[in-house]
Amino acid sequence: MPPENTAAPVHPAPDVIHNIGYRSYGGARLGRAYARRSLYSQSLRGAYGLGRSAKSKILPMLLFAVMCVPAAIVVAVAVFTKMNHLPLEYTRYAIYLQAVIGLFLAAQAPQSVSRDLRFKTVPLYFSRPIERVDYVVAKFAAMTTALFILTAAPLVILYAGALLAKLDFVDQTKGFAQGLVSVALLSLLFAGLGLVVAALTPRRGFGVAAVIAVLTISYGAVGTIQGIALNTDNTQIISWLGLFSPITLIDGVQTAFLSATTSFPGGHGPGTGAGVVYLLVLLAAVAGSYGLLTARYRKAGL
């Protein structure tokens, strides 16, 4: 006969509400402006690898050094040979080093936007308080600032060197100001185009290749056709062909309005009349880039 089960019956514990200390947030609510500034700061720092791994800093810092070293060499030559003018115009510097600027843009524009698309973090940004327009403005402004730092830093070196060499203050200040206006326009245009191209794909490698292709193919095609036009004496179309490449578009604007020496074949840069068209196309390209980015992020990740 089996032994009797003498264990006490188990009764379920009564329901208990535990107070684990949750309470509402009582601090300052910083809102959209703070979120936008934070995203801008984070994106700008990321363009130079700050706050990221050491490997991420190598390329942007190397390209920044490559941009600045020629300016330092020009300054050293001007000081030690006692030149009465700089051997390089402020407005020409970015044109000569356009390949470095293109590499920087190709590397950093996809880093700024492609990863957010690939890992589908965009909807997190668009949760309150930030909105789509804030995201686009912050990314656009950050890339423009990063490019402006890259292109303006060597101009500052040139200007400081010119003053150190005791060149004419008025002439150097005027040239320096014209150079800053030129690289500001270049930064706006390149940032917009680079971000639009990079935002088309979540794959960073594809974005890098696409940005390089857009810049190099357009410049190569325009330069080739301009050369053919010069050789066939169709010089009247040379200045208009510059409208179809980002770097020649900047060249045309600064030739028309900033007293720059054109790099167009045969020196056939645009005059003031054609320069107005160049300026309008440039502004339209910047505004169009912003509009395309805004449209892209209406559906991105959602």
Salt bridges, closest charged atoms under 4 A:
ASP116 OD2 - LYS139 NZ 3.68
GLU131 OE1 - ARG32 NH1 3.91
ASP134 OD2 - ARG32 NE 2.78
ASP134 OD1 - ARG36 NH1 2.43
ASP251 OD2 - ARG92 NH1 3.39
